[in-house]
Amino acid sequence: MISVEIEPQRQAEARQTLAGLGLAQYVDFVLADAATILPTVGEMDFAFIDCEKDDYVRFFDMLHISPGGVVVADNIISHSVTEYVNHVRARPGLRSLTLPIGKGIELTRFAVP
């Protein structure tokens, strides 16, 4: 798993949380701007988006998701991320729905050909 974070303090918090869960050994922590990293990452089965809300659409479009893969975007309800929701729901071959869990997540699945 790859965790991309641009803010050192937030990355340190993520490292600490995952270490406490015994999962840090499975994570490659990258301290960088996701815009520079995502184009270099190959096909993924899963991605979790939690960044500046204005960047949701841009980062989603940079992802290379495999058929049947899933993207989960956080804070959809609490931050009224309607531009992102409209964007993913307008894309052919995607199924997407908002789940009222926590602050709201958008669960988007890529079709299997």
N, CA, C and O atoms as CSV, one atom per row, in Angstrom:
chain,resi,resn,atom,element,x,y,z
A,1,MET,N,N,0.854,-1.160,0.000
A,1,MET,CA,C,0.000,0.000,0.000
A,1,MET,C,C,0.902,1.225,0.000
A,1,MET,O,O,1.978,1.224,0.599
A,2,ILE,N,N,0.448,2.261,-0.678
A,2,ILE,CA,C,1.172,3.526,-0.740
A,2,ILE,C,C,0.327,4.602,-0.063
A,2,ILE,O,O,-0.864,4.738,-0.341
A,3,SER,N,N,0.950,5.353,0.818
A,3,SER,CA,C,0.301,6.498,1.456
A,3,SER,C,C,1.046,7.748,1.020
A,3,SER,O,O,2.230,7.907,1.317
A,4,VAL,N,N,0.349,8.638,0.312
A,4,VAL,CA,C,0.974,9.867,-0.172
A,4,VAL,C,C,0.437,11.030,0.652
A,4,VAL,O,O,-0.773,11.237,0.750
A,5,GLU,N,N,1.354,11.777,1.237
A,5,GLU,CA,C,0.974,12.927,2.064
A,5,GLU,C,C,1.982,14.035,1.822
A,5,GLU,O,O,3.189,13.796,1.783
A,6,ILE,N,N,1.476,15.246,1.659
A,6,ILE,CA,C,2.354,16.388,1.409
A,6,ILE,C,C,2.787,17.073,2.705
A,6,ILE,O,O,3.808,17.761,2.724
A,7,GLU,N,N,2.033,16.899,3.777
A,7,GLU,CA,C,2.321,17.561,5.043
A,7,GLU,C,C,3.051,16.599,5.992
A,7,GLU,O,O,2.508,15.552,6.346
A,8,PRO,N,N,4.280,16.947,6.406
A,8,PRO,CA,C,5.070,16.058,7.271
A,8,PRO,C,C,4.358,15.669,8.573
A,8,PRO,O,O,4.446,14.515,8.991
A,9,GLN,N,N,3.667,16.591,9.210
A,9,GLN,CA,C,2.991,16.281,10.470
A,9,GLN,C,C,1.889,15.242,10.262
A,9,GLN,O,O,1.742,14.318,11.062
A,10,ARG,N,N,1.128,15.396,9.200
A,10,ARG,CA,C,0.062,14.420,8.928
A,10,ARG,C,C,0.645,13.054,8.589
A,10,ARG,O,O,0.088,12.025,8.974
A,11,GLN,N,N,1.757,13.042,7.875
A,11,GLN,CA,C,2.375,11.757,7.578
A,11,GLN,C,C,2.879,11.097,8.861
A,11,GLN,O,O,2.761,9.882,9.021
A,12,ALA,N,N,3.432,11.880,9.762
A,12,ALA,CA,C,3.899,11.339,11.036
A,12,ALA,C,C,2.732,10.745,11.821
A,12,ALA,O,O,2.872,9.689,12.437
A,13,GLU,N,N,1.589,11.415,11.801
A,13,GLU,CA,C,0.398,10.891,12.479
A,13,GLU,C,C,-0.061,9.580,11.847
A,13,GLU,O,O,-0.430,8.640,12.551
A,14,ALA,N,N,-0.037,9.523,10.526
A,14,ALA,CA,C,-0.439,8.289,9.828
A,14,ALA,C,C,0.525,7.150,10.163
A,14,ALA,O,O,0.093,6.023,10.407
A,15,ARG,N,N,1.818,7.439,10.175
A,15,ARG,CA,C,2.813,6.422,10.534
A,15,ARG,C,C,2.557,5.882,11.939
A,15,ARG,O,O,2.594,4.673,12.171
A,16,GLN,N,N,2.299,6.797,12.866
A,16,GLN,CA,C,2.063,6.405,14.251
A,16,GLN,C,C,0.799,5.554,14.374
A,16,GLN,O,O,0.799,4.536,15.067
A,17,THR,N,N,-0.262,5.963,13.713
A,17,THR,CA,C,-1.522,5.212,13.761
A,17,THR,C,C,-1.336,3.814,13.199
A,17,THR,O,O,-1.741,2.833,13.824
A,18,LEU,N,N,-0.729,3.715,12.029
A,18,LEU,CA,C,-0.545,2.406,11.401
A,18,LEU,C,C,0.453,1.539,12.159
A,18,LEU,O,O,0.315,0.316,12.184
A,19,ALA,N,N,1.450,2.153,12.774
A,19,ALA,CA,C,2.384,1.389,13.601
A,19,ALA,C,C,1.654,0.810,14.812
A,19,ALA,O,O,1.880,-0.338,15.193
A,20,GLY,N,N,0.781,1.611,15.407
A,20,GLY,CA,C,-0.003,1.144,16.542
A,20,GLY,C,C,-0.919,-0.016,16.195
A,20,GLY,O,O,-1.246,-0.836,17.053
A,21,LEU,N,N,-1.327,-0.082,14.949
A,21,LEU,CA,C,-2.187,-1.174,14.477
A,21,LEU,C,C,-1.374,-2.360,13.955
A,21,LEU,O,O,-1.937,-3.386,13.572
A,22,GLY,N,N,-0.050,-2.213,13.944
A,22,GLY,CA,C,0.808,-3.281,13.433
A,22,GLY,C,C,0.792,-3.386,11.921
A,22,GLY,O,O,1.092,-4.447,11.374
A,23,LEU,N,N,0.448,-2.303,11.234
A,23,LEU,CA,C,0.314,-2.345,9.778
A,23,LEU,C,C,1.367,-1.527,9.031
A,23,LEU,O,O,1.427,-1.584,7.803
A,24,ALA,N,N,2.195,-0.771,9.746
A,24,ALA,CA,C,3.154,0.127,9.090
A,24,ALA,C,C,4.091,-0.605,8.139
A,24,ALA,O,O,4.529,-0.028,7.144
A,25,GLN,N,N,4.406,-1.857,8.425
A,25,GLN,CA,C,5.328,-2.608,7.578
A,25,GLN,C,C,4.769,-2.870,6.184
A,25,GLN,O,O,5.514,-3.214,5.266
A,26,TYR,N,N,3.471,-2.709,6.027
A,26,TYR,CA,C,2.829,-2.956,4.732
A,26,TYR,C,C,2.629,-1.685,3.912
A,26,TYR,O,O,2.071,-1.733,2.816
A,27,VAL,N,N,3.084,-0.547,4.442
A,27,VAL,CA,C,2.815,0.743,3.814
A,27,VAL,C,C,4.114,1.412,3.380
A,27,VAL,O,O,5.082,1.478,4.138
A,28,ASP,N,N,4.113,1.902,2.149
A,28,ASP,CA,C,5.199,2.724,1.643
A,28,ASP,C,C,4.748,4.172,1.830
A,28,ASP,O,O,3.879,4.648,1.100
A,29,PHE,N,N,5.332,4.874,2.803
A,29,PHE,CA,C,4.953,6.255,3.085
A,29,PHE,C,C,5.749,7.182,2.176
A,29,PHE,O,O,6.980,7.178,2.191
A,30,VAL,N,N,5.033,7.978,1.382
A,30,VAL,CA,C,5.672,8.901,0.448
A,30,VAL,C,C,5.308,10.323,0.862
A,30,VAL,O,O,4.131,10.680,0.919
A,31,LEU,N,N,6.329,11.134,1.150
A,31,LEU,CA,C,6.123,12.527,1.511
A,31,LEU,C,C,6.329,13.355,0.244
A,31,LEU,O,O,7.458,13.659,-0.140
A,32,ALA,N,N,5.216,13.713,-0.394
A,32,ALA,CA,C,5.284,14.435,-1.665
A,32,ALA,C,C,3.891,14.908,-2.044
A,32,ALA,O,O,2.898,14.546,-1.413
A,33,ASP,N,N,3.841,15.714,-3.076
A,33,ASP,CA,C,2.572,16.158,-3.639
A,33,ASP,C,C,2.010,15.008,-4.481
A,33,ASP,O,O,2.701,14.476,-5.349
A,34,ALA,N,N,0.783,14.637,-4.227
A,34,ALA,CA,C,0.159,13.533,-4.961
A,34,ALA,C,C,0.165,13.784,-6.471
A,34,ALA,O,O,0.199,12.833,-7.252
A,35,ALA,N,N,0.133,15.033,-6.883
A,35,ALA,CA,C,0.130,15.355,-8.318
A,35,ALA,C,C,1.418,14.899,-8.998
A,35,ALA,O,O,1.419,14.646,-10.203
A,36,THR,N,N,2.511,14.793,-8.248
A,36,THR,CA,C,3.762,14.320,-8.842
A,36,THR,C,C,3.911,12.810,-8.732
A,36,THR,O,O,4.650,12.202,-9.506
A,37,ILE,N,N,3.219,12.204,-7.782
A,37,ILE,CA,C,3.348,10.768,-7.543
A,37,ILE,C,C,2.349,9.944,-8.355
A,37,ILE,O,O,2.720,8.933,-8.952
A,38,LEU,N,N,1.092,10.368,-8.382
A,38,LEU,CA,C,0.042,9.558,-9.019
A,38,LEU,C,C,0.334,9.187,-10.472
A,38,LEU,O,O,0.048,8.057,-10.866
A,39,PRO,N,N,0.892,10.089,-11.287
A,39,PRO,CA,C,1.180,9.683,-12.668
A,39,PRO,C,C,2.221,8.570,-12.778
A,39,PRO,O,O,2.317,7.922,-13.821
A,40,THR,N,N,2.996,8.339,-11.731
A,40,THR,CA,C,4.045,7.315,-11.784
A,40,THR,C,C,3.597,5.972,-11.221
A,40,THR,O,O,4.304,4.972,-11.346
A,41,VAL,N,N,2.427,5.951,-10.604
A,41,VAL,CA,C,1.921,4.722,-9.983
A,41,VAL,C,C,1.151,3.924,-11.036
A,41,VAL,O,O,0.349,4.483,-11.784
A,42,GLY,N,N,1.394,2.648,-11.087
A,42,GLY,CA,C,0.693,1.788,-12.044
A,42,GLY,C,C,-0.753,1.556,-11.648
A,42,GLY,O,O,-1.321,2.281,-10.832
A,43,GLU,N,N,-1.325,0.537,-12.241
A,43,GLU,CA,C,-2.724,0.207,-12.007
A,43,GLU,C,C,-2.961,-0.205,-10.554
A,43,GLU,O,O,-2.166,-0.937,-9.964
A,44,MET,N,N,-4.062,0.278,-9.994
A,44,MET,CA,C,-4.417,0.007,-8.601
A,44,MET,C,C,-5.792,-0.644,-8.536
A,44,MET,O,O,-6.641,-0.427,-9.400
A,45,ASP,N,N,-5.990,-1.439,-7.503
A,45,ASP,CA,C,-7.297,-2.038,-7.246
A,45,ASP,C,C,-8.138,-1.168,-6.319
A,45,ASP,O,O,-9.365,-1.262,-6.315
A,46,PHE,N,N,-7.472,-0.321,-5.532
A,46,PHE,CA,C,-8.172,0.488,-4.537
A,46,PHE,C,C,-7.438,1.800,-4.338
A,46,PHE,O,O,-6.208,1.839,-4.340
A,47,ALA,N,N,-8.194,2.872,-4.165
A,47,ALA,CA,C,-7.623,4.179,-3.818
A,47,ALA,C,C,-8.561,4.879,-2.852
A,47,ALA,O,O,-9.782,4.751,-2.947
A,48,PHE,N,N,-7.981,5.615,-1.929
A,48,PHE,CA,C,-8.730,6.398,-0.960
A,48,PHE,C,C,-8.324,7.847,-1.137
A,48,PHE,O,O,-7.142,8.178,-1.051
A,49,ILE,N,N,-9.295,8.716,-1.384
A,49,ILE,CA,C,-9.028,10.138,-1.593
A,49,ILE,C,C,-9.485,10.919,-0.370
A,49,ILE,O,O,-10.649,10.863,0.026
A,50,ASP,N,N,-8.541,11.649,0.218
A,50,ASP,CA,C,-8.838,12.548,1.338
A,50,ASP,C,C,-7.809,13.669,1.263
A,50,ASP,O,O,-6.736,13.583,1.859
A,51,CYS,N,N,-8.147,14.712,0.531
A,51,CYS,CA,C,-7.211,15.803,0.293
A,51,CYS,C,C,-7.998,17.108,0.258
A,51,CYS,O,O,-9.147,17.153,0.698
A,52,GLU,N,N,-7.388,18.162,-0.262
A,52,GLU,CA,C,-8.120,19.410,-0.445
A,52,GLU,C,C,-9.288,19.119,-1.382
A,52,GLU,O,O,-9.110,18.497,-2.429
A,53,LYS,N,N,-10.455,19.559,-1.011
A,53,LYS,CA,C,-11.665,19.192,-1.748
A,53,LYS,C,C,-11.627,19.661,-3.197
A,53,LYS,O,O,-12.213,19.015,-4.066
A,54,ASP,N,N,-10.949,20.774,-3.474
A,54,ASP,CA,C,-10.823,21.255,-4.855
A,54,ASP,C,C,-9.965,20.329,-5.712
A,54,ASP,O,O,-9.996,20.419,-6.939
A,55,ASP,N,N,-9.204,19.445,-5.083
A,55,ASP,CA,C,-8.329,18.532,-5.815
A,55,ASP,C,C,-8.940,17.157,-6.061
A,55,ASP,O,O,-8.328,16.343,-6.752
A,56,TYR,N,N,-10.116,16.870,-5.525
A,56,TYR,CA,C,-10.701,15.535,-5.663
A,56,TYR,C,C,-10.812,15.105,-7.124
A,56,TYR,O,O,-10.366,14.016,-7.484
A,57,VAL,N,N,-11.394,15.940,-7.956
A,57,VAL,CA,C,-11.602,15.578,-9.373
A,57,VAL,C,C,-10.254,15.396,-10.067
A,57,VAL,O,O,-10.057,14.424,-10.796
A,58,ARG,N,N,-9.347,16.309,-9.847
A,58,ARG,CA,C,-8.031,16.253,-10.501
A,58,ARG,C,C,-7.281,14.974,-10.114
A,58,ARG,O,O,-6.727,14.297,-10.980
A,59,PHE,N,N,-7.262,14.645,-8.831
A,59,PHE,CA,C,-6.555,13.444,-8.404
A,59,PHE,C,C,-7.277,12.172,-8.858
A,59,PHE,O,O,-6.632,11.189,-9.222
A,60,PHE,N,N,-8.606,12.191,-8.838
A,60,PHE,CA,C,-9.353,11.035,-9.331
A,60,PHE,C,C,-8.963,10.738,-10.784
A,60,PHE,O,O,-8.742,9.585,-11.155
A,61,ASP,N,N,-8.883,11.783,-11.588
A,61,ASP,CA,C,-8.560,11.602,-13.005
A,61,ASP,C,C,-7.127,11.134,-13.232
A,61,ASP,O,O,-6.807,10.656,-14.320
A,62,MET,N,N,-6.266,11.259,-12.240
A,62,MET,CA,C,-4.881,10.785,-12.356
A,62,MET,C,C,-4.734,9.314,-11.981
A,62,MET,O,O,-3.703,8.704,-12.267
A,63,LEU,N,N,-5.737,8.749,-11.355
A,63,LEU,CA,C,-5.659,7.361,-10.898
A,63,LEU,C,C,-5.775,6.384,-12.064
A,63,LEU,O,O,-6.502,6.627,-13.026
A,64,HIS,N,N,-5.058,5.296,-11.961
A,64,HIS,CA,C,-5.159,4.191,-12.920
A,64,HIS,C,C,-5.779,3.026,-12.148
A,64,HIS,O,O,-5.078,2.244,-11.506
A,65,ILE,N,N,-7.099,2.927,-12.223
A,65,ILE,CA,C,-7.824,1.915,-11.454
A,65,ILE,C,C,-8.139,0.721,-12.348
A,65,ILE,O,O,-8.600,0.881,-13.478
A,66,SER,N,N,-7.888,-0.459,-11.837
A,66,SER,CA,C,-8.140,-1.681,-12.598
A,66,SER,C,C,-9.635,-1.949,-12.712
A,66,SER,O,O,-10.413,-1.479,-11.882
A,67,PRO,N,N,-10.045,-2.707,-13.742
A,67,PRO,CA,C,-11.455,-3.097,-13.841
A,67,PRO,C,C,-11.896,-3.800,-12.557
A,67,PRO,O,O,-11.208,-4.693,-12.063
A,68,GLY,N,N,-13.030,-3.398,-12.031
A,68,GLY,CA,C,-13.514,-3.943,-10.769
A,68,GLY,C,C,-12.944,-3.233,-9.556
A,68,GLY,O,O,-13.344,-3.515,-8.426
A,69,GLY,N,N,-12.008,-2.311,-9.778
A,69,GLY,CA,C,-11.382,-1.574,-8.688
A,69,GLY,C,C,-12.327,-0.551,-8.080
A,69,GLY,O,O,-13.371,-0.228,-8.648
A,70,VAL,N,N,-11.944,-0.053,-6.928
A,70,VAL,CA,C,-12.805,0.846,-6.156
A,70,VAL,C,C,-12.022,2.080,-5.720
A,70,VAL,O,O,-10.848,2.000,-5.359
A,71,VAL,N,N,-12.709,3.227,-5.765
A,71,VAL,CA,C,-12.192,4.475,-5.210
A,71,VAL,C,C,-13.163,4.935,-4.137
A,71,VAL,O,O,-14.372,4.995,-4.363
A,72,VAL,N,N,-12.631,5.257,-2.975
A,72,VAL,CA,C,-13.431,5.798,-1.885
A,72,VAL,C,C,-12.958,7.222,-1.635
A,72,VAL,O,O,-11.767,7.460,-1.432
A,73,ALA,N,N,-13.889,8.164,-1.651
A,73,ALA,CA,C,-13.574,9.570,-1.370
A,73,ALA,C,C,-14.257,9.965,-0.070
A,73,ALA,O,O,-15.441,9.696,0.132
A,74,ASP,N,N,-13.495,10.608,0.811
A,74,ASP,CA,C,-13.966,10.947,2.152
A,74,ASP,C,C,-14.559,12.359,2.218
A,74,ASP,O,O,-14.304,13.200,1.356
A,75,ASN,N,N,-15.345,12.590,3.253
A,75,ASN,CA,C,-15.916,13.912,3.579
A,75,ASN,C,C,-16.864,14.457,2.515
A,75,ASN,O,O,-16.956,15.670,2.329
A,76,ILE,N,N,-17.552,13.587,1.830
A,76,ILE,CA,C,-18.428,13.979,0.733
A,76,ILE,C,C,-19.624,14.798,1.221
A,76,ILE,O,O,-19.989,15.797,0.600
A,77,ILE,N,N,-20.225,14.381,2.320
A,77,ILE,CA,C,-21.403,15.086,2.837
A,77,ILE,C,C,-20.994,16.323,3.626
A,77,ILE,O,O,-21.545,17.403,3.413
A,78,SER,N,N,-20.038,16.179,4.529
A,78,SER,CA,C,-19.661,17.289,5.402
A,78,SER,C,C,-19.099,18.481,4.642
A,78,SER,O,O,-19.246,19.620,5.086
A,79,HIS,N,N,-18.461,18.238,3.510
A,79,HIS,CA,C,-17.854,19.325,2.742
A,79,HIS,C,C,-18.579,19.596,1.421
A,79,HIS,O,O,-18.083,20.349,0.583
A,80,SER,N,N,-19.733,18.992,1.241
A,80,SER,CA,C,-20.548,19.206,0.031
A,80,SER,C,C,-19.700,19.113,-1.242
A,80,SER,O,O,-19.641,20.056,-2.032
A,81,VAL,N,N,-19.060,17.989,-1.424
A,81,VAL,CA,C,-18.166,17.791,-2.568
A,81,VAL,C,C,-18.995,17.337,-3.773
A,81,VAL,O,O,-18.767,16.264,-4.332
A,82,THR,N,N,-19.942,18.159,-4.152
A,82,THR,CA,C,-20.871,17.803,-5.233
A,82,THR,C,C,-20.204,17.778,-6.605
A,82,THR,O,O,-20.600,16.990,-7.464
A,83,GLU,N,N,-19.204,18.625,-6.825
A,83,GLU,CA,C,-18.512,18.613,-8.120
A,83,GLU,C,C,-17.882,17.242,-8.358
A,83,GLU,O,O,-17.968,16.699,-9.460
A,84,TYR,N,N,-17.257,16.692,-7.338
A,84,TYR,CA,C,-16.646,15.372,-7.460
A,84,TYR,C,C,-17.713,14.303,-7.694
A,84,TYR,O,O,-17.573,13.465,-8.584
A,85,VAL,N,N,-18.770,14.335,-6.900
A,85,VAL,CA,C,-19.839,13.342,-7.035
A,85,VAL,C,C,-20.420,13.395,-8.442
A,85,VAL,O,O,-20.594,12.352,-9.073
A,86,ASN,N,N,-20.720,14.575,-8.940
A,86,ASN,CA,C,-21.259,14.710,-10.297
A,86,ASN,C,C,-20.266,14.201,-11.335
A,86,ASN,O,O,-20.662,13.591,-12.328
A,87,HIS,N,N,-18.992,14.447,-11.111
A,87,HIS,CA,C,-17.948,14.027,-12.049
A,87,HIS,C,C,-17.887,12.512,-12.172
A,87,HIS,O,O,-17.915,11.977,-13.281
A,88,VAL,N,N,-17.805,11.816,-11.039
A,88,VAL,CA,C,-17.680,10.355,-11.120
A,88,VAL,C,C,-18.965,9.705,-11.602
A,88,VAL,O,O,-18.925,8.679,-12.281
A,89,ARG,N,N,-20.098,10.287,-11.260
A,89,ARG,CA,C,-21.370,9.691,-11.693
A,89,ARG,C,C,-21.648,9.917,-13.174
A,89,ARG,O,O,-22.453,9.198,-13.766
A,90,ALA,N,N,-21.000,10.896,-13.775
A,90,ALA,CA,C,-21.181,11.158,-15.205
A,90,ALA,C,C,-20.263,10.306,-16.075
A,90,ALA,O,O,-20.455,10.236,-17.288
A,91,ARG,N,N,-19.281,9.667,-15.480
A,91,ARG,CA,C,-18.327,8.871,-16.250
A,91,ARG,C,C,-18.920,7.528,-16.632
A,91,ARG,O,O,-19.419,6.810,-15.764
A,92,PRO,N,N,-18.879,7.168,-17.911
A,92,PRO,CA,C,-19.372,5.851,-18.323
A,92,PRO,C,C,-18.514,4.744,-17.724
A,92,PRO,O,O,-17.302,4.894,-17.569
A,93,GLY,N,N,-19.150,3.651,-17.395
A,93,GLY,CA,C,-18.433,2.498,-16.880
A,93,GLY,C,C,-18.170,2.541,-15.386
A,93,GLY,O,O,-17.488,1.666,-14.853
A,94,LEU,N,N,-18.700,3.545,-14.702
A,94,LEU,CA,C,-18.529,3.640,-13.259
A,94,LEU,C,C,-19.879,3.550,-12.567
A,94,LEU,O,O,-20.889,4.034,-13.079
A,95,ARG,N,N,-19.883,2.932,-11.410
A,95,ARG,CA,C,-21.068,2.919,-10.529
A,95,ARG,C,C,-20.646,3.600,-9.257
A,95,ARG,O,O,-19.618,3.251,-8.677
A,96,SER,N,N,-21.427,4.574,-8.809
A,96,SER,CA,C,-21.009,5.346,-7.655
A,96,SER,C,C,-22.198,5.684,-6.776
A,96,SER,O,O,-23.289,5.967,-7.269
A,97,LEU,N,N,-21.976,5.651,-5.465
A,97,LEU,CA,C,-23.030,6.028,-4.538
A,97,LEU,C,C,-22.424,6.625,-3.283
A,97,LEU,O,O,-21.293,6.322,-2.902
A,98,THR,N,N,-23.216,7.487,-2.650
A,98,THR,CA,C,-22.795,8.124,-1.403
A,98,THR,C,C,-23.318,7.315,-0.232
A,98,THR,O,O,-24.503,6.992,-0.163
A,99,LEU,N,N,-22.421,6.993,0.684
A,99,LEU,CA,C,-22.801,6.291,1.900
A,99,LEU,C,C,-22.700,7.264,3.074
A,99,LEU,O,O,-21.668,7.908,3.258
A,100,PRO,N,N,-23.777,7.374,3.877
A,100,PRO,CA,C,-23.759,8.309,4.997
A,100,PRO,C,C,-23.029,7.733,6.210
A,100,PRO,O,O,-23.609,7.574,7.284
A,101,ILE,N,N,-21.766,7.429,6.020
A,101,ILE,CA,C,-20.914,6.889,7.078
A,101,ILE,C,C,-19.958,8.003,7.482
A,101,ILE,O,O,-19.311,8.605,6.625
A,102,GLY,N,N,-19.863,8.284,8.780
A,102,GLY,CA,C,-19.003,9.374,9.236
A,102,GLY,C,C,-19.429,10.679,8.590
A,102,GLY,O,O,-20.577,11.103,8.721
A,103,LYS,N,N,-18.508,11.305,7.901
A,103,LYS,CA,C,-18.795,12.574,7.229
A,103,LYS,C,C,-19.220,12.366,5.780
A,103,LYS,O,O,-19.309,13.314,5.000
A,104,GLY,N,N,-19.482,11.100,5.434
A,104,GLY,CA,C,-19.941,10.749,4.090
A,104,GLY,C,C,-18.801,10.289,3.216
A,104,GLY,O,O,-17.765,10.948,3.130
A,105,ILE,N,N,-18.996,9.140,2.559
A,105,ILE,CA,C,-18.012,8.665,1.597
A,105,ILE,C,C,-18.703,8.386,0.271
A,105,ILE,O,O,-19.862,7.973,0.230
A,106,GLU,N,N,-17.977,8.618,-0.797
A,106,GLU,CA,C,-18.448,8.266,-2.131
A,106,GLU,C,C,-17.696,7.012,-2.533
A,106,GLU,O,O,-16.466,7.005,-2.596
A,107,LEU,N,N,-18.435,5.963,-2.803
A,107,LEU,CA,C,-17.885,4.671,-3.176
A,107,LEU,C,C,-18.089,4.499,-4.673
A,107,LEU,O,O,-19.223,4.453,-5.149
A,108,THR,N,N,-16.992,4.403,-5.414
A,108,THR,CA,C,-17.056,4.328,-6.870
A,108,THR,C,C,-16.359,3.060,-7.339
A,108,THR,O,O,-15.205,2.809,-6.993
A,109,ARG,N,N,-17.075,2.261,-8.135
A,109,ARG,CA,C,-16.523,1.004,-8.643
A,109,ARG,C,C,-16.402,1.089,-10.154
A,109,ARG,O,O,-17.309,1.555,-10.844
A,110,PHE,N,N,-15.278,0.636,-10.647
A,110,PHE,CA,C,-15.032,0.607,-12.084
A,110,PHE,C,C,-15.567,-0.712,-12.644
A,110,PHE,O,O,-15.346,-1.776,-12.064
A,111,ALA,N,N,-16.258,-0.635,-13.754
A,111,ALA,CA,C,-16.878,-1.812,-14.347
A,111,ALA,C,C,-15.833,-2.832,-14.804
A,111,ALA,O,O,-14.708,-2.490,-15.170
A,112,VAL,N,N,-16.248,-4.081,-14.767
A,112,VAL,CA,C,-15.433,-5.165,-15.294
A,112,VAL,C,C,-15.898,-5.387,-16.728
A,112,VAL,O,O,-17.085,-5.603,-16.972
A,113,PRO,N,N,-14.958,-5.335,-17.686
A,113,PRO,CA,C,-15.389,-5.487,-19.104
A,113,PRO,C,C,-15.954,-6.857,-19.392
A,113,PRO,O,O,-16.354,-7.134,-20.523
